[in-house]
Amino acid sequence: MATISDIGVAAAINILTAFAFFIVFAILRIQPVNDRVYFPKWYIKGLRSSPLGTGAFVGKFVNLDFRSYVRFLNWMPAALQMPEPELIDHAGLDSAVYLRIYLTGYDGSLLCLV
């Protein structure tokens, strides 16, 4: 049978791992070379073009604007407040489903605290 300390260690490992994956996602998301992976609809609509055709060699692969690393989470409040049809049009159905699952889990955890 697991003790409280075992559960605490497992929870700490899970939280640290989730945080590390989230940071890696956020950093990879703002790199120019990954635009086609993270913003495919923008390419289809013509709102973005490939960074590999323009700019300095290093700038094609690495985001050199250090201000974007500071504000890399600015998209989250807007995504959480966006109506679902607009979110589907902007980011896709998978993003809308993910946010619905996230918000359902968040609401459930709040109910457990009450």
LOKOL-507410 format. One record per residue (C-alpha): x, y, z; residue in three letters. Coordinates in nm, 2 decimals. Layout:
N
X:Y:Z:ALA
...
END
This chain:
114
0.00:0.00:0.00:MET
0.13:0.34:-0.09:ALA
0.20:0.59:0.18:THR
0.14:0.96:0.17:ILE
0.50:1.03:0.10:SER
0.49:0.79:-0.20:ASP
0.19:0.97:-0.34:ILE
0.36:1.30:-0.28:GLY
0.67:1.20:-0.47:VAL
0.47:1.06:-0.76:ALA
0.27:1.39:-0.77:ALA
0.58:1.60:-0.76:ALA
0.74:1.40:-1.05:ILE
0.42:1.43:-1.25:ASN
0.39:1.80:-1.20:ILE
0.76:1.87:-1.28:LEU
0.73:1.65:-1.59:THR
0.42:1.83:-1.71:ALA
0.57:2.17:-1.65:PHE
0.89:2.07:-1.84:ALA
0.69:1.95:-2.14:PHE
0.48:2.27:-2.13:PHE
0.80:2.48:-2.14:ILE
0.94:2.28:-2.42:VAL
0.61:2.31:-2.62:PHE
0.61:2.69:-2.56:ALA
0.97:2.73:-2.68:ILE
0.93:2.51:-2.98:LEU
0.61:2.69:-3.07:ARG
0.78:3.03:-3.13:ILE
1.07:2.89:-3.34:GLN
1.03:2.99:-3.71:PRO
1.13:2.65:-3.84:VAL
0.82:2.49:-3.66:ASN
0.56:2.73:-3.80:ASP
0.41:2.48:-4.04:ARG
0.36:2.23:-3.75:VAL
0.20:2.48:-3.50:TYR
0.02:2.71:-3.75:PHE
-0.09:2.50:-4.05:PRO
-0.42:2.68:-4.10:LYS
-0.23:3.01:-4.14:TRP
-0.03:2.87:-4.42:TYR
-0.34:2.74:-4.60:ILE
-0.51:3.08:-4.57:LYS
-0.19:3.25:-4.68:GLY
-0.14:3.45:-4.36:LEU
0.21:3.31:-4.32:ARG
0.49:3.21:-4.55:SER
0.79:2.98:-4.50:SER
1.07:3.15:-4.30:PRO
1.32:2.93:-4.48:LEU
1.31:3.16:-4.78:GLY
1.39:3.49:-4.61:THR
1.61:3.64:-4.35:GLY
1.95:3.55:-4.20:ALA
2.05:3.18:-4.18:PHE
2.02:3.16:-3.80:VAL
1.69:3.36:-3.80:GLY
1.53:3.09:-4.02:LYS
1.56:2.83:-3.75:PHE
1.58:3.01:-3.42:VAL
1.37:3.30:-3.29:ASN
1.61:3.58:-3.21:LEU
1.35:3.81:-3.07:ASP
1.40:3.76:-2.69:PHE
1.09:3.96:-2.61:ARG
0.88:3.68:-2.75:SER
1.03:3.44:-2.49:TYR
0.91:3.66:-2.21:VAL
0.55:3.68:-2.35:ARG
0.52:3.33:-2.48:PHE
0.21:3.26:-2.27:LEU
0.01:3.56:-2.39:ASN
-0.21:3.35:-2.62:TRP
-0.36:3.15:-2.33:MET
-0.61:3.41:-2.18:PRO
-0.73:3.49:-2.53:ALA
-0.78:3.12:-2.62:ALA
-0.97:3.06:-2.29:LEU
-1.21:3.36:-2.35:GLN
-1.26:3.29:-2.72:MET
-1.60:3.14:-2.82:PRO
-1.58:2.78:-2.93:GLU
-1.68:2.84:-3.30:PRO
-1.42:3.11:-3.33:GLU
-1.16:2.89:-3.17:LEU
-1.24:2.61:-3.41:ILE
-1.20:2.85:-3.70:ASP
-0.88:3.00:-3.57:HIS
-0.69:2.70:-3.42:ALA
-0.88:2.39:-3.52:GLY
-1.11:2.13:-3.38:LEU
-0.84:1.96:-3.18:ASP
-0.76:2.28:-2.99:SER
-1.12:2.33:-2.90:ALA
-1.16:1.97:-2.78:VAL
-0.84:2.00:-2.58:TYR
-0.96:2.32:-2.41:LEU
-1.30:2.16:-2.34:ARG
-1.13:1.86:-2.17:ILE
-0.90:2.09:-1.98:TYR
-1.18:2.32:-1.86:LEU
-1.40:2.02:-1.76:THR
-1.11:1.88:-1.55:GLY
-1.05:2.23:-1.40:TYR
-1.42:2.27:-1.31:ASP
-1.43:1.92:-1.16:GLY
-1.12:1.99:-0.94:SER
-1.29:2.31:-0.82:LEU
-1.60:2.11:-0.72:LEU
-1.38:1.87:-0.52:CYS
-1.24:2.17:-0.32:LEU
-1.58:2.29:-0.22:VAL
END
